[in-house]
């Protein structure tokens, strides 16, 4: 598939013109499209300008009256709590405007929590949490899809099962650490789906707890005994011969470079999500094995939440205002977002706080054999794409061209030479 690189500012200009033509204000259009292209800059094409949650999706929902062309103004009367009813408008715009107000109040009060309800889709939550962390604040951002529980049910401790994304960002001496559940899912899914498919077609079964078995010739063997060697083979035929399969089976292989073995060798045919997959195959998008990455993330969150308090409870004074944002369970396709943040200096002096996070990071890097800290890959990708352009497939460019044709704004951007 042909890939060409385009300047971020050219994509933003096109997207802004499209949304303005559809009736959004210049400010709303520009803010929303910057978030879409920021997702592309981070390598998250799903939430990018030509992704499934991109410009075309916004236009479809505008036409279906699922996104309203309105502004918002309700920001709450308590200084450390912001409550926003987005009235169905662009999620990227509402979230960006709310984050600016969160940061402004943070500088005065040191501790702020914001709830946004009744909104369009927000996009990549890591963008918002890192914007806060750039101001030397710790941030947690979550996004939820309706239908969801009423806010009083959440305050009463009932589990909110519709959370679609949670992100934590915290500054340290060398930058920002960002733990993003959606980014982890995007990294794991392409390889885990291949393993699940191959497990099914090979009739690999899990028995006696977590032990996987596979038929090899006329014998039933533990998959762990042959998984690594079989997964390294370069063709389906070689794998089937290794397993002694006489009949034809349609195996899937992972995209080149997505999985690596213990010695850095390519893993082509993962056969199941067994211990070998979890502990021996390094997922390059994560910079670690599945098992090590998840253990490192859990350790990170446990340590950081002991040092820098997340999940603080709202003051009783704001409960009444929260209650006023109760929404009927009929808002399918609408989203809510929660932003929790506080100054690093609430707990200790900023320099000391950043040093302590760095110490935790160094220990976790070494203990779990990570190539890089969570969030670093997206940050380095952004630096590359800002200089060299955003890689756009012909399919995504055609998508933007079709959008332009439909509303009379031709896509004129040229690829970088």
C-alpha positions in Angstrom: 0.0 0.0 0.0 1.4 3.4 -1.0 2.2 5.7 1.8 3.1 9.4 1.4 3.8 12.0 4.1 1.8 15.2 4.5 2.4 18.3 6.6 0.2 18.5 9.7 -0.7 22.1 9.0 -2.0 21.2 5.5 -4.3 18.6 7.0 -5.5 21.0 9.7 -6.3 23.7 7.1 -8.4 21.3 5.0 -10.3 19.9 8.1 -11.0 23.4 9.4 -12.4 24.5 6.1 -14.7 21.4 5.9 -16.1 21.9 9.4 -16.6 25.7 8.8 -18.5 24.8 5.6 -20.7 22.5 7.7 -21.7 25.3 10.0 -19.2 25.2 12.9 -17.5 28.3 14.1 -13.9 29.0 13.1 -12.8 28.4 16.7 -14.7 25.1 17.1 -13.6 23.8 13.7 -9.9 24.7 14.2 -9.8 23.3 17.8 -11.4 20.0 16.8 -9.3 19.4 13.7 -6.1 20.1 15.6 -7.0 17.2 18.0 -7.7 14.9 15.1 -4.4 15.7 13.5 -2.6 15.5 16.9 -3.9 11.9 17.1 -2.2 11.2 13.7 1.0 12.8 14.9 0.9 10.3 17.8 0.5 7.4 15.4 -3.2 6.9 16.4 -4.8 6.8 13.0 -8.1 5.5 14.3 -8.8 8.8 16.0 -7.0 10.8 13.2 -8.5 13.0 10.6 -9.1 10.2 8.1 -9.7 7.4 10.7 -13.0 5.7 11.7 -13.5 8.4 14.4 -12.3 11.2 12.2 -13.7 13.9 10.0 -16.0 11.7 8.0 -17.6 10.4 11.3 -18.1 14.0 12.5 -19.9 14.9 9.3 -22.1 11.8 9.4 -23.2 12.6 12.9 -23.9 16.2 12.0 -26.1 15.1 9.2 -27.9 12.6 11.5 -28.4 15.4 14.1 -26.2 13.4 16.6 -23.8 16.3 16.9 -25.2 19.8 17.4 -23.5 23.0 16.2 -23.7 24.8 19.5 -21.3 26.3 22.0 -21.2 25.5 25.7 -21.0 27.8 28.7 -21.9 25.9 32.0 -18.5 25.6 33.8 -19.8 25.2 37.3 -19.8 27.6 40.3 -17.3 25.8 42.6 -13.7 26.8 41.8 -12.2 23.3 42.1 -15.0 21.5 40.2 -16.0 22.1 36.6 -19.2 20.6 35.3 -20.0 20.9 31.6 -23.1 20.0 29.7 -21.7 19.9 26.1 -25.2 20.1 24.5 -24.1 17.5 22.0 -21.4 19.5 20.3 -17.9 18.5 19.1 -16.2 16.5 21.9 -12.7 17.5 20.8 -13.6 21.2 21.1 -15.4 20.8 24.4 -12.6 18.8 26.0 -9.9 21.2 24.8 -11.8 24.3 26.1 -12.4 22.5 29.5 -8.7 21.5 29.8 -7.7 25.1 29.3 -10.0 26.1 32.2 -8.7 23.2 34.3 -5.1 24.4 33.9 -6.1 28.0 34.7 -7.8 26.9 37.9 -5.1 24.5 38.8 -2.5 27.3 38.9 -4.7 29.0 41.6 -6.1 26.1 43.6 -3.7 23.2 43.0 -6.5 20.6 42.7 -9.3 20.5 40.1 -11.8 17.9 38.8 -13.9 18.3 35.7 -16.9 16.3 34.4 -18.2 16.7 30.8 -21.5 15.2 29.8 -23.7 14.9 26.7 -20.8 15.3 24.2 -19.6 14.1 20.9 -16.6 11.8 20.8 -13.4 13.2 22.4 -10.8 11.4 20.4 -7.3 10.4 21.8 -7.5 11.0 25.6 -3.7 11.0 25.9 -3.6 14.3 24.1 -5.5 16.0 26.9 -3.7 14.3 29.8 -0.3 15.3 28.3 -1.4 18.9 27.8 -2.1 19.0 31.6 1.2 17.2 32.4 3.1 19.8 30.4 2.1 22.3 33.1 3.8 20.2 35.8 0.5 18.6 36.9 -0.5 15.0 37.3 -3.5 14.1 35.3 -6.0 11.3 34.9 -8.5 11.4 32.0 -11.3 8.9 31.3 -14.0 8.8 28.6 -17.3 7.0 28.8 -19.9 6.0 26.2 -23.6 6.3 26.9 -25.9 4.8 28.0 -24.2 5.1 31.3 -25.3 5.2 35.0 -26.6 8.3 36.5 -23.9 10.4 38.3 -25.5 9.7 41.7 -25.1 6.0 41.1 -21.4 6.5 40.4 -21.1 8.7 43.5 -22.7 5.9 45.5 -19.9 3.6 44.3 -21.6 1.6 41.6 -19.2 0.4 39.0 -19.3 2.3 35.7 -18.9 -0.5 33.2 -18.9 1.6 30.0 -15.6 3.4 30.4 -13.9 3.2 27.1 -10.5 4.8 27.9 -8.4 5.8 30.8 -5.1 7.7 30.6 -2.7 8.7 33.3 0.1 11.3 32.6 2.7 12.6 35.0 5.8 14.7 34.4 9.3 13.6 35.5 12.8 14.8 35.1 13.1 13.6 31.5 9.6 14.4 30.1 6.1 12.9 30.6 5.1 9.3 31.4 1.7 8.4 29.9 -0.2 5.2 30.6 -3.0 4.9 28.0 -5.3 1.9 28.0 -6.5 2.6 24.5 -2.9 2.8 23.2 -2.1 -0.5 24.9 -5.1 -2.1 23.2 -4.1 -0.8 19.8 -0.6 -2.3 20.3 -1.8 -5.7 21.5 -4.9 -6.4 19.3 -3.1 -6.9 15.9 -1.0 -9.7 17.3 -3.4 -11.2 19.8 -6.1 -11.6 17.1 -3.7 -13.5 15.0 -2.8 -15.8 17.9 -6.5 -16.4 18.7 -7.3 -17.3 15.1 -4.4 -19.7 14.9 -5.3 -21.3 18.2 -8.8 -22.0 16.9 -7.9 -23.5 13.5 -5.2 -25.7 15.1 -7.6 -26.9 17.7 -5.2 -25.9 20.5 -7.0 -26.4 23.8 -6.3 -25.1 27.3 -6.4 -27.8 30.0 -5.4 -28.2 33.6 -5.5 -24.6 34.4 -3.3 -22.6 32.1 -1.5 -25.4 30.2 -2.1 -25.3 26.4 -2.0 -28.5 24.3 -1.6 -29.1 20.6 -1.7 -32.1 18.4 1.7 -32.8 16.9 1.5 -35.7 14.5 -0.2 -38.4 16.5 0.9 -37.0 19.9 -0.7 -34.5 22.2 2.0 -32.1 23.4 2.3 -29.1 25.6 2.3 -26.1 23.3 5.1 -24.4 25.3 7.5 -27.1 24.2 7.3 -26.1 20.5 5.6 -22.7 20.4 8.8 -20.5 20.1 10.4 -22.6 17.4 7.2 -22.9 15.4 6.3 -19.2 15.6 9.7 -18.2 14.2 9.2 -20.2 11.0 8.7 -18.1 7.8 5.9 -19.9 6.1 2.6 -21.5 6.9 3.8 -24.7 5.3 6.9 -24.9 7.6 4.7 -24.4 10.7 2.3 -27.1 9.6 5.2 -29.5 8.9 6.6 -28.7 12.4 3.3 -29.7 13.9 2.9 -32.8 11.7 -0.3 -31.5 10.1 -1.3 -33.4 6.9 -4.4 -31.4 6.1 -4.4 -27.8 4.9 -5.1 -25.1 7.6 -5.4 -21.4 7.0 -2.9 -19.8 9.5 -2.4 -16.1 9.9 0.9 -14.3 10.3 1.6 -11.0 12.0 2.8 -8.0 10.2 6.6 -8.0 9.9 8.3 -6.4 12.9 5.3 -6.4 15.3 6.6 -9.4 17.4 10.1 -10.3 18.4 11.6 -13.3 20.1 13.9 -13.4 23.1 17.0 -12.8 20.9 15.3 -10.1 18.7 14.3 -12.6 16.0 11.1 -12.1 14.1 8.0 -13.9 15.4 5.7 -14.6 12.4 3.1 -17.2 13.5 2.0 -16.9 17.2 -0.2 -19.9 17.9 -2.0 -19.0 21.1 -2.1 -16.5 24.0 -0.1 -18.9 26.2 2.8 -18.4 28.6 5.3 -18.3 25.7 3.3 -15.6 24.0 3.0 -13.5 27.1 6.5 -14.0 28.5 8.8 -14.6 25.5 7.3 -12.6 22.6 8.1 -8.9 22.7 5.4 -6.6 21.3 7.4 -3.9 19.6 4.7 -1.3 19.9 4.9 -1.7 23.7 8.7 -2.2 23.9 8.2 -5.2 26.1 6.6 -8.6 26.4 2.9 -8.6 27.2 3.5 -9.9 30.7 6.3 -7.5 31.6 4.4 -4.5 30.2 1.3 -5.1 32.2 3.2 -5.8 35.3 5.2 -2.6 34.9 2.0 -0.6 34.3 0.4 -2.0 37.4 3.5 -1.4 39.5 3.7 2.2 38.1 0.1 3.0 39.0 0.4 1.4 42.4 3.5 3.4 43.3 2.4 6.7 41.8 -1.1 6.6 43.4 0.7 6.1 46.7 2.8 9.2 46.1 0.4 11.4 44.0 -3.2 10.9 45.0 -5.6 10.1 42.2 -9.3 9.3 42.5 -9.9 12.0 45.2 -13.5 12.4 46.3 -15.5 15.6 45.4 -16.4 18.0 48.1 -19.9 17.5 49.4 -20.7 21.1 48.2 -20.6 20.0 44.5 -22.9 17.0 44.8 -25.9 19.1 44.1 -24.3 20.4 40.9 -23.3 17.0 39.8 -26.9 15.8 40.3 -28.1 18.5 38.0 -26.2 16.8 35.2 -28.3 13.6 35.4 -29.0 12.5 31.8 -31.7 10.1 30.6 -30.5 6.7 29.3 -31.4 7.6 25.7 -28.3 9.4 24.6 -26.8 6.6 22.5 -23.7 7.8 20.8 -23.0 10.6 23.3 -20.0 10.6 25.6 -18.9 11.9 29.0 -15.4 12.6 30.2 -13.8 13.0 33.6 -10.6 14.9 34.2 -8.8 14.6 37.5 -5.7 16.6 38.1 -3.5 18.3 40.7 -0.3 20.1 41.0 2.8 18.0 41.7 3.7 20.6 44.4 0.8 19.7 46.6 2.6 16.7 47.8 6.2 17.9 47.7 8.5 20.5 46.0 8.3 20.1 42.2 11.9 19.2 41.6 11.8 16.5 44.3 8.5 15.1 42.9 10.0 14.8 39.4 13.1 13.2 40.8 11.0 10.6 42.7 9.0 9.7 39.6 12.3 9.4 37.7 13.6 7.0 40.4 10.5 4.9 40.1 10.8 4.9 36.3 14.4 3.8 36.3 13.6 0.9 38.6 10.7 -0.3 36.5 12.7 0.0 33.3 15.3 -2.3 34.7 13.1 -4.7 36.5 10.7 -5.4 33.6 13.2 -5.0 30.8 11.3 -2.2 29.0 12.8 -0.6 25.8 11.1 2.7 26.8 8.6 4.1 29.3 4.9 4.3 28.6 4.1 7.2 26.3 7.6 7.6 24.9 6.8 5.9 21.6 3.9 8.3 20.9 6.0 11.3 21.9 8.9 10.3 19.6 6.5 9.5 16.8 5.1 13.0 17.1 8.6 14.6 16.9 9.3 12.5 13.7 6.0 13.4 12.0 6.3 17.1 12.7 9.6 17.2 10.9 9.1 14.6 8.2 5.3 14.6 7.7 2.4 12.3 8.7 2.4 9.0 6.8 -0.9 8.8 4.9 -2.0 5.7 3.0 -3.7 6.2 -0.4 -6.9 4.9 1.3 -6.9 7.7 3.9 -6.1 10.4 1.3 -8.9 9.1 -0.9 -11.2 9.3 2.1 -10.3 13.0 2.6 -10.7 13.6 -1.2 -14.2 12.1 -1.1 -15.2 14.3 1.9 -14.0 17.4 0.0 -16.0 16.5 -3.1 -19.2 15.9 -1.1 -19.2 19.4 0.4 -17.3 21.4 -2.2 -13.9 21.8 -0.5 -11.3 20.1 -2.7 -8.4 18.4 -1.0 -5.4 20.3 -2.4 -2.7 19.3 0.0 0.5 17.9 -1.6 2.7 15.3 -0.1 6.1 16.3 1.1 8.9 15.7 -1.3 
